[in-house]
Structures are given as C-alpha cells and as structure tokens.
Amino acid sequence: MNDNAARNAEIIAVEQAWAAAHRNLDLDTIEYILSDQYRQVQADGKVIGKDELLASYHSGQRNWELAESNQY
C-alpha cells in the first residue's frame, strides 16, 4: 500500500469511528477524535467549541438517531 492509500485508509477508519461513536454516544471516542481547536457554527450563527459540544452531549441536549459514513 502506498503512502497515499495508507493515509486514505486511516481517514476512512477515523470517519467510521466518528459515526459509530455518535450512534453509540461514545463520548470518550468523540472527545479523542475532536481537535482542541474544533469549532462548529450552529444554525443560529453561534459558534461553539469542543468543550461546549461535549457538554451538550453530556447534558442530553444532543443525540443522534442516525450516523453513517460511506466509503467512496
């Protein structure tokens, strides 16, 4: 496997772990994958970071009924 293919495989594996973590509400994995510099712009324009996102999961404000990752 060349370097590019190995990097692509690693990215796909992380994406699949991310989707599974959301389906299973595996907050340890979500926290591990998220960068400390993570930012999300919400529908109302508010910008939140990693800590706020994780807090929303812990509080029960956020959940996922469906999370999938497709490999192209």
mmCIF file of the N, C-alpha and C atoms, coordinates in Angstrom:
data_MODEL
# 
_entry.id   MODEL 
# 
loop_
_atom_site.group_PDB 
_atom_site.id 
_atom_site.type_symbol 
_atom_site.label_atom_id 
_atom_site.label_alt_id 
_atom_site.label_comp_id 
_atom_site.label_asym_id 
_atom_site.label_entity_id 
_atom_site.label_seq_id 
_atom_site.pdbx_PDB_ins_code 
_atom_site.Cartn_x 
_atom_site.Cartn_y 
_atom_site.Cartn_z 
_atom_site.occupancy 
_atom_site.B_iso_or_equiv 
_atom_site.pdbx_formal_charge 
_atom_site.auth_seq_id 
_atom_site.auth_comp_id 
_atom_site.auth_asym_id 
_atom_site.auth_atom_id 
_atom_site.pdbx_PDB_model_num 
ATOM 1   N N  . MET A 1 1  ? 0.855   -1.176 0.000  1.00 0.00 ? 1  MET A N  1 
ATOM 2   C CA . MET A 1 1  ? 0.000   0.000  0.000  1.00 0.00 ? 1  MET A CA 1 
ATOM 3   C C  . MET A 1 1  ? 0.897   1.234  0.000  1.00 0.00 ? 1  MET A C  1 
ATOM 4   N N  . ASN A 1 2  ? 0.643   2.154  -0.936 1.00 0.00 ? 2  ASN A N  1 
ATOM 5   C CA . ASN A 1 2  ? 1.461   3.364  -0.972 1.00 0.00 ? 2  ASN A CA 1 
ATOM 6   C C  . ASN A 1 2  ? 1.027   4.336  0.118  1.00 0.00 ? 2  ASN A C  1 
ATOM 7   N N  . ASP A 1 3  ? 1.823   5.393  0.325  1.00 0.00 ? 3  ASP A N  1 
ATOM 8   C CA . ASP A 1 3  ? 1.559   6.354  1.399  1.00 0.00 ? 3  ASP A CA 1 
ATOM 9   C C  . ASP A 1 3  ? 0.183   7.005  1.270  1.00 0.00 ? 3  ASP A C  1 
ATOM 10  N N  . ASN A 1 4  ? -0.195  7.342  0.042  1.00 0.00 ? 4  ASN A N  1 
ATOM 11  C CA . ASN A 1 4  ? -1.487  7.989  -0.182 1.00 0.00 ? 4  ASN A CA 1 
ATOM 12  C C  . ASN A 1 4  ? -2.633  7.052  0.180  1.00 0.00 ? 4  ASN A C  1 
ATOM 13  N N  . ALA A 1 5  ? -2.543  5.817  -0.238 1.00 0.00 ? 5  ALA A N  1 
ATOM 14  C CA . ALA A 1 5  ? -3.587  4.837  0.077  1.00 0.00 ? 5  ALA A CA 1 
ATOM 15  C C  . ALA A 1 5  ? -3.661  4.590  1.580  1.00 0.00 ? 5  ALA A C  1 
ATOM 16  N N  . ALA A 1 6  ? -2.527  4.560  2.246  1.00 0.00 ? 6  ALA A N  1 
ATOM 17  C CA . ALA A 1 6  ? -2.499  4.353  3.698  1.00 0.00 ? 6  ALA A CA 1 
ATOM 18  C C  . ALA A 1 6  ? -3.154  5.524  4.413  1.00 0.00 ? 6  ALA A C  1 
ATOM 19  N N  . ARG A 1 7  ? -2.866  6.749  3.968  1.00 0.00 ? 7  ARG A N  1 
ATOM 20  C CA . ARG A 1 7  ? -3.492  7.935  4.571  1.00 0.00 ? 7  ARG A CA 1 
ATOM 21  C C  . ARG A 1 7  ? -5.002  7.920  4.352  1.00 0.00 ? 7  ARG A C  1 
ATOM 22  N N  . ASN A 1 8  ? -5.407  7.562  3.137  1.00 0.00 ? 8  ASN A N  1 
ATOM 23  C CA . ASN A 1 8  ? -6.842  7.488  2.832  1.00 0.00 ? 8  ASN A CA 1 
ATOM 24  C C  . ASN A 1 8  ? -7.532  6.456  3.719  1.00 0.00 ? 8  ASN A C  1 
ATOM 25  N N  . ALA A 1 9  ? -6.907  5.301  3.900  1.00 0.00 ? 9  ALA A N  1 
ATOM 26  C CA . ALA A 1 9  ? -7.478  4.249  4.743  1.00 0.00 ? 9  ALA A CA 1 
ATOM 27  C C  . ALA A 1 9  ? -7.599  4.729  6.189  1.00 0.00 ? 9  ALA A C  1 
ATOM 28  N N  . GLU A 1 10 ? -6.605  5.475  6.656  1.00 0.00 ? 10 GLU A N  1 
ATOM 29  C CA . GLU A 1 10 ? -6.641  5.998  8.023  1.00 0.00 ? 10 GLU A CA 1 
ATOM 30  C C  . GLU A 1 10 ? -7.773  7.008  8.191  1.00 0.00 ? 10 GLU A C  1 
ATOM 31  N N  . ILE A 1 11 ? -7.942  7.874  7.222  1.00 0.00 ? 11 ILE A N  1 
ATOM 32  C CA . ILE A 1 11 ? -9.014  8.876  7.269  1.00 0.00 ? 11 ILE A CA 1 
ATOM 33  C C  . ILE A 1 11 ? -10.377 8.195  7.279  1.00 0.00 ? 11 ILE A C  1 
ATOM 34  N N  . ILE A 1 12 ? -10.551 7.204  6.440  1.00 0.00 ? 12 ILE A N  1 
ATOM 35  C CA . ILE A 1 12 ? -11.820 6.467  6.384  1.00 0.00 ? 12 ILE A CA 1 
ATOM 36  C C  . ILE A 1 12 ? -12.089 5.765  7.711  1.00 0.00 ? 12 ILE A C  1 
ATOM 37  N N  . ALA A 1 13 ? -11.056 5.182  8.309  1.00 0.00 ? 13 ALA A N  1 
ATOM 38  C CA . ALA A 1 13 ? -11.227 4.493  9.596  1.00 0.00 ? 13 ALA A CA 1 
ATOM 39  C C  . ALA A 1 13 ? -11.658 5.471  10.686 1.00 0.00 ? 13 ALA A C  1 
ATOM 40  N N  . VAL A 1 14 ? -11.068 6.665  10.706 1.00 0.00 ? 14 VAL A N  1 
ATOM 41  C CA . VAL A 1 14 ? -11.454 7.668  11.706 1.00 0.00 ? 14 VAL A CA 1 
ATOM 42  C C  . VAL A 1 14 ? -12.885 8.134  11.447 1.00 0.00 ? 14 VAL A C  1 
ATOM 43  N N  . GLU A 1 15 ? -13.251 8.346  10.208 1.00 0.00 ? 15 GLU A N  1 
ATOM 44  C CA . GLU A 1 15 ? -14.615 8.761  9.870  1.00 0.00 ? 15 GLU A CA 1 
ATOM 45  C C  . GLU A 1 15 ? -15.629 7.708  10.317 1.00 0.00 ? 15 GLU A C  1 
ATOM 46  N N  . GLN A 1 16 ? -15.315 6.444  10.102 1.00 0.00 ? 16 GLN A N  1 
ATOM 47  C CA . GLN A 1 16 ? -16.217 5.376  10.531 1.00 0.00 ? 16 GLN A CA 1 
ATOM 48  C C  . GLN A 1 16 ? -16.294 5.294  12.055 1.00 0.00 ? 16 GLN A C  1 
ATOM 49  N N  . ALA A 1 17 ? -15.178 5.504  12.745 1.00 0.00 ? 17 ALA A N  1 
ATOM 50  C CA . ALA A 1 17 ? -15.176 5.519  14.213 1.00 0.00 ? 17 ALA A CA 1 
ATOM 51  C C  . ALA A 1 17 ? -16.000 6.694  14.727 1.00 0.00 ? 17 ALA A C  1 
ATOM 52  N N  . TRP A 1 18 ? -15.911 7.835  14.055 1.00 0.00 ? 18 TRP A N  1 
ATOM 53  C CA . TRP A 1 18 ? -16.674 9.032  14.411 1.00 0.00 ? 18 TRP A CA 1 
ATOM 54  C C  . TRP A 1 18 ? -18.183 8.748  14.312 1.00 0.00 ? 18 TRP A C  1 
ATOM 55  N N  . ALA A 1 19 ? -18.603 8.156  13.202 1.00 0.00 ? 19 ALA A N  1 
ATOM 56  C CA . ALA A 1 19 ? -20.025 7.841  13.018 1.00 0.00 ? 19 ALA A CA 1 
ATOM 57  C C  . ALA A 1 19 ? -20.497 6.839  14.073 1.00 0.00 ? 19 ALA A C  1 
ATOM 58  N N  . ALA A 1 20 ? -19.711 5.797  14.322 1.00 0.00 ? 20 ALA A N  1 
ATOM 59  C CA . ALA A 1 20 ? -20.078 4.803  15.329 1.00 0.00 ? 20 ALA A CA 1 
ATOM 60  C C  . ALA A 1 20 ? -20.156 5.427  16.718 1.00 0.00 ? 20 ALA A C  1 
ATOM 61  N N  . ALA A 1 21 ? -19.236 6.314  17.030 1.00 0.00 ? 21 ALA A N  1 
ATOM 62  C CA . ALA A 1 21 ? -19.238 6.970  18.337 1.00 0.00 ? 21 ALA A CA 1 
ATOM 63  C C  . ALA A 1 21 ? -20.505 7.800  18.520 1.00 0.00 ? 21 ALA A C  1 
ATOM 64  N N  . HIS A 1 22 ? -20.966 8.447  17.464 1.00 0.00 ? 22 HIS A N  1 
ATOM 65  C CA . HIS A 1 22 ? -22.208 9.218  17.561 1.00 0.00 ? 22 HIS A CA 1 
ATOM 66  C C  . HIS A 1 22 ? -23.415 8.304  17.717 1.00 0.00 ? 22 HIS A C  1 
ATOM 67  N N  . ARG A 1 23 ? -23.450 7.218  16.983 1.00 0.00 ? 23 ARG A N  1 
ATOM 68  C CA . ARG A 1 23 ? -24.567 6.276  17.125 1.00 0.00 ? 23 ARG A CA 1 
ATOM 69  C C  . ARG A 1 23 ? -24.637 5.703  18.534 1.00 0.00 ? 23 ARG A C  1 
ATOM 70  N N  . ASN A 1 24 ? -23.493 5.425  19.120 1.00 0.00 ? 24 ASN A N  1 
ATOM 71  C CA . ASN A 1 24 ? -23.422 4.769  20.426 1.00 0.00 ? 24 ASN A CA 1 
ATOM 72  C C  . ASN A 1 24 ? -23.239 5.742  21.584 1.00 0.00 ? 24 ASN A C  1 
ATOM 73  N N  . LEU A 1 25 ? -23.224 7.026  21.293 1.00 0.00 ? 25 LEU A N  1 
ATOM 74  C CA . LEU A 1 25 ? -22.967 8.074  22.273 1.00 0.00 ? 25 LEU A CA 1 
ATOM 75  C C  . LEU A 1 25 ? -21.710 7.761  23.085 1.00 0.00 ? 25 LEU A C  1 
ATOM 76  N N  . ASP A 1 26 ? -20.657 7.394  22.359 1.00 0.00 ? 26 ASP A N  1 
ATOM 77  C CA . ASP A 1 26 ? -19.349 7.081  22.953 1.00 0.00 ? 26 ASP A CA 1 
ATOM 78  C C  . ASP A 1 26 ? -18.570 8.391  23.074 1.00 0.00 ? 26 ASP A C  1 
ATOM 79  N N  . LEU A 1 27 ? -18.785 9.077  24.176 1.00 0.00 ? 27 LEU A N  1 
ATOM 80  C CA . LEU A 1 27 ? -18.215 10.418 24.352 1.00 0.00 ? 27 LEU A CA 1 
ATOM 81  C C  . LEU A 1 27 ? -16.703 10.405 24.471 1.00 0.00 ? 27 LEU A C  1 
ATOM 82  N N  . ASP A 1 28 ? -16.134 9.326  24.985 1.00 0.00 ? 28 ASP A N  1 
ATOM 83  C CA . ASP A 1 28 ? -14.669 9.237  25.062 1.00 0.00 ? 28 ASP A CA 1 
ATOM 84  C C  . ASP A 1 28 ? -14.056 9.251  23.668 1.00 0.00 ? 28 ASP A C  1 
ATOM 85  N N  . THR A 1 29 ? -14.656 8.512  22.736 1.00 0.00 ? 29 THR A N  1 
ATOM 86  C CA . THR A 1 29 ? -14.135 8.480  21.364 1.00 0.00 ? 29 THR A CA 1 
ATOM 87  C C  . THR A 1 29 ? -14.351 9.816  20.676 1.00 0.00 ? 29 THR A C  1 
ATOM 88  N N  . ILE A 1 30 ? -15.520 10.413 20.851 1.00 0.00 ? 30 ILE A N  1 
ATOM 89  C CA . ILE A 1 30 ? -15.784 11.717 20.244 1.00 0.00 ? 30 ILE A CA 1 
ATOM 90  C C  . ILE A 1 30 ? -14.773 12.741 20.753 1.00 0.00 ? 30 ILE A C  1 
ATOM 91  N N  . GLU A 1 31 ? -14.533 12.741 22.065 1.00 0.00 ? 31 GLU A N  1 
ATOM 92  C CA . GLU A 1 31 ? -13.562 13.674 22.643 1.00 0.00 ? 31 GLU A CA 1 
ATOM 93  C C  . GLU A 1 31 ? -12.162 13.422 22.097 1.00 0.00 ? 31 GLU A C  1 
ATOM 94  N N  . TYR A 1 32 ? -11.787 12.168 21.940 1.00 0.00 ? 32 TYR A N  1 
ATOM 95  C CA . TYR A 1 32 ? -10.458 11.820 21.430 1.00 0.00 ? 32 TYR A CA 1 
ATOM 96  C C  . TYR A 1 32 ? -10.274 12.297 19.983 1.00 0.00 ? 32 TYR A C  1 
ATOM 97  N N  . ILE A 1 33 ? -11.296 12.115 19.177 1.00 0.00 ? 33 ILE A N  1 
ATOM 98  C CA . ILE A 1 33 ? -11.185 12.469 17.758 1.00 0.00 ? 33 ILE A CA 1 
ATOM 99  C C  . ILE A 1 33 ? -11.199 13.984 17.550 1.00 0.00 ? 33 ILE A C  1 
ATOM 100 N N  . LEU A 1 34 ? -11.990 14.706 18.327 1.00 0.00 ? 34 LEU A N  1 
ATOM 101 C CA . LEU A 1 34 ? -12.108 16.154 18.138 1.00 0.00 ? 34 LEU A CA 1 
ATOM 102 C C  . LEU A 1 34 ? -10.811 16.877 18.487 1.00 0.00 ? 34 LEU A C  1 
ATOM 103 N N  . SER A 1 35 ? -10.435 17.798 17.653 1.00 0.00 ? 35 SER A N  1 
ATOM 104 C CA . SER A 1 35 ? -9.299  18.677 17.931 1.00 0.00 ? 35 SER A CA 1 
ATOM 105 C C  . SER A 1 35 ? -9.695  19.684 19.004 1.00 0.00 ? 35 SER A C  1 
ATOM 106 N N  . ASP A 1 36 ? -8.728  20.125 19.785 1.00 0.00 ? 36 ASP A N  1 
ATOM 107 C CA . ASP A 1 36 ? -8.991  21.179 20.757 1.00 0.00 ? 36 ASP A CA 1 
ATOM 108 C C  . ASP A 1 36 ? -9.399  22.479 20.069 1.00 0.00 ? 36 ASP A C  1 
ATOM 109 N N  . GLN A 1 37 ? -9.056  22.647 18.807 1.00 0.00 ? 37 GLN A N  1 
ATOM 110 C CA . GLN A 1 37 ? -9.403  23.847 18.044 1.00 0.00 ? 37 GLN A CA 1 
ATOM 111 C C  . GLN A 1 37 ? -10.736 23.695 17.307 1.00 0.00 ? 37 GLN A C  1 
ATOM 112 N N  . TYR A 1 38 ? -11.463 22.609 17.548 1.00 0.00 ? 38 TYR A N  1 
ATOM 113 C CA . TYR A 1 38 ? -12.734 22.358 16.875 1.00 0.00 ? 38 TYR A CA 1 
ATOM 114 C C  . TYR A 1 38 ? -13.691 23.527 17.082 1.00 0.00 ? 38 TYR A C  1 
ATOM 115 N N  . ARG A 1 39 ? -14.352 23.939 16.015 1.00 0.00 ? 39 ARG A N  1 
ATOM 116 C CA . ARG A 1 39 ? -15.377 24.969 16.072 1.00 0.00 ? 39 ARG A CA 1 
ATOM 117 C C  . ARG A 1 39 ? -16.555 24.506 15.222 1.00 0.00 ? 39 ARG A C  1 
ATOM 118 N N  . GLN A 1 40 ? -17.746 24.828 15.686 1.00 0.00 ? 40 GLN A N  1 
ATOM 119 C CA . GLN A 1 40 ? -18.960 24.485 14.957 1.00 0.00 ? 40 GLN A CA 1 
ATOM 120 C C  . GLN A 1 40 ? -19.842 25.724 14.926 1.00 0.00 ? 40 GLN A C  1 
ATOM 121 N N  . VAL A 1 41 ? -20.343 26.063 13.746 1.00 0.00 ? 41 VAL A N  1 
ATOM 122 C CA . VAL A 1 41 ? -21.282 27.171 13.608 1.00 0.00 ? 41 VAL A CA 1 
ATOM 123 C C  . VAL A 1 41 ? -22.678 26.561 13.603 1.00 0.00 ? 41 VAL A C  1 
ATOM 124 N N  . GLN A 1 42 ? -23.476 26.964 14.579 1.00 0.00 ? 42 GLN A N  1 
ATOM 125 C CA . GLN A 1 42 ? -24.822 26.427 14.702 1.00 0.00 ? 42 GLN A CA 1 
ATOM 126 C C  . GLN A 1 42 ? -25.790 27.200 13.814 1.00 0.00 ? 42 GLN A C  1 
ATOM 127 N N  . ALA A 1 43 ? -26.995 26.694 13.669 1.00 0.00 ? 43 ALA A N  1 
ATOM 128 C CA . ALA A 1 43 ? -27.989 27.294 12.772 1.00 0.00 ? 43 ALA A CA 1 
ATOM 129 C C  . ALA A 1 43 ? -28.283 28.749 13.107 1.00 0.00 ? 43 ALA A C  1 
ATOM 130 N N  . ASP A 1 44 ? -28.186 29.113 14.395 1.00 0.00 ? 44 ASP A N  1 
ATOM 131 C CA . ASP A 1 44 ? -28.458 30.496 14.791 1.00 0.00 ? 44 ASP A CA 1 
ATOM 132 C C  . ASP A 1 44 ? -27.235 31.407 14.680 1.00 0.00 ? 44 ASP A C  1 
ATOM 133 N N  . GLY A 1 45 ? -26.124 30.866 14.168 1.00 0.00 ? 45 GLY A N  1 
ATOM 134 C CA . GLY A 1 45 ? -24.905 31.643 13.988 1.00 0.00 ? 45 GLY A CA 1 
ATOM 135 C C  . GLY A 1 45 ? -23.945 31.582 15.161 1.00 0.00 ? 45 GLY A C  1 
ATOM 136 N N  . LYS A 1 46 ? -24.368 31.000 16.271 1.00 0.00 ? 46 LYS A N  1 
ATOM 137 C CA . LYS A 1 46 ? -23.499 30.875 17.440 1.00 0.00 ? 46 LYS A CA 1 
ATOM 138 C C  . LYS A 1 46 ? -22.369 29.889 17.129 1.00 0.00 ? 46 LYS A C  1 
ATOM 139 N N  . VAL A 1 47 ? -21.172 30.244 17.551 1.00 0.00 ? 47 VAL A N  1 
ATOM 140 C CA . VAL A 1 47 ? -20.008 29.381 17.356 1.00 0.00 ? 47 VAL A CA 1 
ATOM 141 C C  . VAL A 1 47 ? -19.685 28.715 18.687 1.00 0.00 ? 47 VAL A C  1 
ATOM 142 N N  . ILE A 1 48 ? -19.585 27.383 18.668 1.00 0.00 ? 48 ILE A N  1 
ATOM 143 C CA . ILE A 1 48 ? -19.219 26.650 19.873 1.00 0.00 ? 48 ILE A CA 1 
ATOM 144 C C  . ILE A 1 48 ? -17.933 25.877 19.622 1.00 0.00 ? 48 ILE A C  1 
ATOM 145 N N  . GLY A 1 49 ? -17.254 25.552 20.702 1.00 0.00 ? 49 GLY A N  1 
ATOM 146 C CA . GLY A 1 49 ? -16.015 24.789 20.615 1.00 0.00 ? 49 GLY A CA 1 
ATOM 147 C C  . GLY A 1 49 ? -16.202 23.379 21.145 1.00 0.00 ? 49 GLY A C  1 
ATOM 148 N N  . LYS A 1 50 ? -15.100 22.694 21.253 1.00 0.00 ? 50 LYS A N  1 
ATOM 149 C CA . LYS A 1 50 ? -15.087 21.301 21.685 1.00 0.00 ? 50 LYS A CA 1 
ATOM 150 C C  . LYS A 1 50 ? -15.755 21.131 23.048 1.00 0.00 ? 50 LYS A C  1 
ATOM 151 N N  . ASP A 1 51 ? -15.406 21.973 24.011 1.00 0.00 ? 51 ASP A N  1 
ATOM 152 C CA . ASP A 1 51 ? -15.954 21.836 25.360 1.00 0.00 ? 51 ASP A CA 1 
ATOM 153 C C  . ASP A 1 51 ? -17.471 22.001 25.379 1.00 0.00 ? 51 ASP A C  1 
ATOM 154 N N  . GLU A 1 52 ? -17.978 22.998 24.649 1.00 0.00 ? 52 GLU A N  1 
ATOM 155 C CA . GLU A 1 52 ? -19.426 23.205 24.602 1.00 0.00 ? 52 GLU A CA 1 
ATOM 156 C C  . GLU A 1 52 ? -20.132 22.056 23.902 1.00 0.00 ? 52 GLU A C  1 
ATOM 157 N N  . LEU A 1 53 ? -19.525 21.546 22.839 1.00 0.00 ? 53 LEU A N  1 
ATOM 158 C CA . LEU A 1 53 ? -20.123 20.419 22.127 1.00 0.00 ? 53 LEU A CA 1 
ATOM 159 C C  . LEU A 1 53 ? -20.215 19.200 23.042 1.00 0.00 ? 53 LEU A C  1 
ATOM 160 N N  . LEU A 1 54 ? -19.130 18.887 23.724 1.00 0.00 ? 54 LEU A N  1 
ATOM 161 C CA . LEU A 1 54 ? -19.138 17.739 24.628 1.00 0.00 ? 54 LEU A CA 1 
ATOM 162 C C  . LEU A 1 54 ? -20.132 17.947 25.766 1.00 0.00 ? 54 LEU A C  1 
ATOM 163 N N  . ALA A 1 55 ? -20.227 19.163 26.281 1.00 0.00 ? 55 ALA A N  1 
ATOM 164 C CA . ALA A 1 55 ? -21.190 19.454 27.349 1.00 0.00 ? 55 ALA A CA 1 
ATOM 165 C C  . ALA A 1 55 ? -22.618 19.224 26.871 1.00 0.00 ? 55 ALA A C  1 
ATOM 166 N N  . SER A 1 56 ? -22.893 19.545 25.608 1.00 0.00 ? 56 SER A N  1 
ATOM 167 C CA . SER A 1 56 ? -24.250 19.340 25.087 1.00 0.00 ? 56 SER A CA 1 
ATOM 168 C C  . SER A 1 56 ? -24.587 17.852 25.010 1.00 0.00 ? 56 SER A C  1 
ATOM 169 N N  . TYR A 1 57 ? -23.608 17.024 24.743 1.00 0.00 ? 57 TYR A N  1 
ATOM 170 C CA . TYR A 1 57 ? -23.838 15.572 24.759 1.00 0.00 ? 57 TYR A CA 1 
ATOM 171 C C  . TYR A 1 57 ? -24.068 15.086 26.189 1.00 0.00 ? 57 TYR A C  1 
ATOM 172 N N  . HIS A 1 58 ? -23.232 15.538 27.103 1.00 0.00 ? 58 HIS A N  1 
ATOM 173 C CA . HIS A 1 58 ? -23.355 15.105 28.499 1.00 0.00 ? 58 HIS A CA 1 
ATOM 174 C C  . HIS A 1 58 ? -24.688 15.529 29.107 1.00 0.00 ? 58 HIS A C  1 
ATOM 175 N N  . SER A 1 59 ? -25.219 16.672 28.696 1.00 0.00 ? 59 SER A N  1 
ATOM 176 C CA . SER A 1 59 ? -26.465 17.190 29.262 1.00 0.00 ? 59 SER A CA 1 
ATOM 177 C C  . SER A 1 59 ? -27.697 16.528 28.663 1.00 0.00 ? 59 SER A C  1 
ATOM 178 N N  . GLY A 1 60 ? -27.520 15.789 27.574 1.00 0.00 ? 60 GLY A N  1 
ATOM 179 C CA . GLY A 1 60 ? -28.661 15.170 26.909 1.00 0.00 ? 60 GLY A CA 1 
ATOM 180 C C  . GLY A 1 60 ? -29.327 16.078 25.882 1.00 0.00 ? 60 GLY A C  1 
ATOM 181 N N  . GLN A 1 61 ? -28.766 17.275 25.650 1.00 0.00 ? 61 GLN A N  1 
ATOM 182 C CA . GLN A 1 61 ? -29.334 18.207 24.669 1.00 0.00 ? 61 GLN A CA 1 
ATOM 183 C C  . GLN A 1 61 ? -29.136 17.718 23.238 1.00 0.00 ? 61 GLN A C  1 
ATOM 184 N N  . ARG A 1 62 ? -28.187 16.851 23.044 1.00 0.00 ? 62 ARG A N  1 
ATOM 185 C CA . ARG A 1 62 ? -27.820 16.444 21.687 1.00 0.00 ? 62 ARG A CA 1 
ATOM 186 C C  . ARG A 1 62 ? -27.788 14.922 21.633 1.00 0.00 ? 62 ARG A C  1 
ATOM 187 N N  . ASN A 1 63 ? -28.350 14.386 20.571 1.00 0.00 ? 63 ASN A N  1 
ATOM 188 C CA . ASN A 1 63 ? -28.222 12.951 20.315 1.00 0.00 ? 63 ASN A CA 1 
ATOM 189 C C  . ASN A 1 63 ? -28.377 12.693 18.824 1.00 0.00 ? 63 ASN A C  1 
ATOM 190 N N  . TRP A 1 64 ? -28.033 11.528 18.417 1.00 0.00 ? 64 TRP A N  1 
ATOM 191 C CA . TRP A 1 64 ? -28.090 11.160 17.006 1.00 0.00 ? 64 TRP A CA 1 
ATOM 192 C C  . TRP A 1 64 ? -28.933 9.905  16.869 1.00 0.00 ? 64 TRP A C  1 
ATOM 193 N N  . GLU A 1 65 ? -29.885 9.935  15.969 1.00 0.00 ? 65 GLU A N  1 
ATOM 194 C CA . GLU A 1 65 ? -30.649 8.735  15.658 1.00 0.00 ? 65 GLU A CA 1 
ATOM 195 C C  . GLU A 1 65 ? -29.988 7.973  14.510 1.00 0.00 ? 65 GLU A C  1 
ATOM 196 N N  . LEU A 1 66 ? -29.270 8.693  13.667 1.00 0.00 ? 66 LEU A N  1 
ATOM 197 C CA . LEU A 1 66 ? -28.628 8.088  12.512 1.00 0.00 ? 66 LEU A CA 1 
ATOM 198 C C  . LEU A 1 66 ? -27.285 8.759  12.290 1.00 0.00 ? 66 LEU A C  1 
ATOM 199 N N  . ALA A 1 67 ? -26.268 7.967  12.132 1.00 0.00 ? 67 ALA A N  1 
ATOM 200 C CA . ALA A 1 67 ? -24.930 8.471  11.780 1.00 0.00 ? 67 ALA A CA 1 
ATOM 201 C C  . ALA A 1 67 ? -24.284 7.411  10.908 1.00 0.00 ? 67 ALA A C  1 
ATOM 202 N N  . GLU A 1 68 ? -23.959 7.778  9.691  1.00 0.00 ? 68 GLU A N  1 
ATOM 203 C CA . GLU A 1 68 ? -23.365 6.831  8.753  1.00 0.00 ? 68 GLU A CA 1 
ATOM 204 C C  . GLU A 1 68 ? -22.147 7.452  8.091  1.00 0.00 ? 68 GLU A C  1 
ATOM 205 N N  . SER A 1 69 ? -21.280 6.593  7.612  1.00 0.00 ? 69 SER A N  1 
ATOM 206 C CA . SER A 1 69 ? -20.136 7.029  6.836  1.00 0.00 ? 69 SER A CA 1 
ATOM 207 C C  . SER A 1 69 ? -20.046 6.130  5.618  1.00 0.00 ? 69 SER A C  1 
ATOM 208 N N  . ASN A 1 70 ? -20.060 6.734  4.455  1.00 0.00 ? 70 ASN A N  1 
ATOM 209 C CA . ASN A 1 70 ? -19.971 5.969  3.218  1.00 0.00 ? 70 ASN A CA 1 
ATOM 210 C C  . ASN A 1 70 ? -18.582 6.092  2.641  1.00 0.00 ? 70 ASN A C  1 
ATOM 211 N N  . GLN A 1 71 ? -18.056 4.987  2.190  1.00 0.00 ? 71 GLN A N  1 
ATOM 212 C CA . GLN A 1 71 ? -16.727 4.978  1.570  1.00 0.00 ? 71 GLN A CA 1 
ATOM 213 C C  . GLN A 1 71 ? -16.913 5.112  0.065  1.00 0.00 ? 71 GLN A C  1 
ATOM 214 N N  . TYR A 1 72 ? -16.227 6.073  -0.531 1.00 0.00 ? 72 TYR A N  1 
ATOM 215 C CA . TYR A 1 72 ? -16.339 6.289  -1.989 1.00 0.00 ? 72 TYR A CA 1 
ATOM 216 C C  . TYR A 1 72 ? -15.105 5.791  -2.668 1.00 0.00 ? 72 TYR A C  1 
# 
